[in-house]
Amino acid sequence: MNVSGTALLPGTPQQVWDLLTAPQRLVKLLPGCERLEPDGPDRYKAMIKFGLAAISGNYSGTLQLTDKNQPNSLRLSIEGKGLAGFVKGQGELVLAQTPPRSPSQNQTSVQTQTEVTYTGEAQVGGMIASVGQRMIEATAKKIIQQFFESAAKELSQTAK
């Protein structure tokens, strides 16, 4: 399964970078993530509660950040397994500042935004793979959307 897209986040590329590379902040953004603990340089043990259709459960695994080019890009890889199956994937995030937006009616200052372009691929296996490719892709898109919505909210709150 391949995923790609873009998301606009409030803040500079450095502010977005700081959010995406801080495990104590990142754990709050990842849907279902219950724990993210250091396990070496830029490597973290993760515990995630996840459900898809009638299949749900806890997954344990790792998240690793590599090829870091602060504040412009990074690669990440994930591996996880649970009773319902496994997931293994990797992706790349590219951050680029967008031209400043004019203030809206509710804002008094120009807002800086960062466009995050993401690409990735994942493999799933076990019972979770039995629900079908379309459902898995739809769920992945929903998780990505929730992640970026949470990131935007977090960045908006820290800017205040």
N, C-alpha and C positions, 0 to 999 in steps of 0.2 A: 504494500500500500504506500502510495506517495502522497504527500501533502505539501502545499505551498500557498503563499498568500502574503498579504501585507496588513499591518495594523498601525494606526497613528496613536502615539502616546504623548501626553503632555510632558514637556520638559526637554532638556538638552540631551544629546546622546550620552554625555557623561552621567547625568542623573538616571537615565534609563539603564545604562551599563551598571551603575552602582546597585540598582534594584535587582537586576537579573543575575548578579554575581554574589549577592549576599544571602547565604543560606537561611539565616534567621528571618529574612524578609520573603525569600522565595517560597518557603514552606507555606506561607499564608496564601500564596497566589495559585499554587498547583491544586486543582480540584481533587479532593479526596486524600491529599497528602497529610499524613498524621505526624510524620517525623522525617527529618533530614539532618543526619549527623555526619560530621567530618570523618573521612576514612582515607586520609592521605591528601597530598596537594591537589586541590580542585577536584576532589573525588568525595562523594557523599553516599552514605547508606540511606535508603529511603524505605518508608513503610506507607503504602497507599491502599486505601479502601476504594474499591471500584466495582461498579455493576453495569452489566450490559444485558438487556432483555431479562431473561429469568436466571442469568448467571451472574453471581456476584461473589465477592470475597476479598480477602486481604492479599496483597502482593508485597513481597520484599525484593529489593534489588539495589541497583547503584545508578547514580547519575554522575557523569564526569564531564567537566568543561575542558576543552582543549583548543589549540590554535587561537589563543586569545590575542586579539589586536585591539587593545583598549583605545578609545571607546567605540571602535568601528565594527568589529565582528568577532564571533566566536562559534565554535562547534560544540555540540553536546551529544553525548551518547547515553542511552539508557538500556538497562537490562532489568527485567523483573520476572518473577515467577510466583505462582500461587496454585492452589488446588484446581482452579479452573483453566490453567494454561500458563503461557508465557508470552512476553513481549520483548522484542529487541529492536532498537532503532537508533538512528542518528540523524542529526540535522544541523543546519547552519542558520545563524541569525546575523543579519547585516543591519546596522543602525546608520541612519543618515538624517541630518537635520533638514527640516523642510523650511521653505520661506516663511517668515513670520506671518501669522494671521492677524487681520484687523480685529480689534476687540468687538465682542458681541454686545448686545444691550445690557447684559448683566455684568460685563467685565469692563474694567477701566484701563487695562494695559494690554499691550500686544502679547499674544501667547506664543511661546516657542513650542514646537512640536518635533518629535522624532518619528520618522517612518521606520518601522521594523519590517524587513523583508525576511520571510522564513521559508526554508525548503527542508524537506526531510523524507525519510522513508522508514517504514516499520514492518516488522514481521510479527505475526501472532500465531500461536499454535495451541493445541489442546481443545478443550470444550469451547473456549471462547471463540475460536476460529469457526466453530460449527454454526454460529448465528448468521454468517454470511457477510460477504465483502461489503455490500451496500450499507448494512447496519453498522459495521465496524467503521467505515469511512464517515458516516453521518455522526457517529459518536465522537470520533476523533475531531471532526470540525467543531462540534459543540464544546468539547474540552478546550480546544485552542481558543475559541471565542470567549469562554468563561475566564481563561487565563488572562487574556489581554484586557478584558473588562475589569478584572480585579487589579491588574497592573495599572491601568489608567486611573482607577479610583485611588489606589495607594499613592501614586505620583501626585494626584490632585490634592490629596490630604496633606502630604509633606510639603507641598508648595505654599500652603497657607501659613 
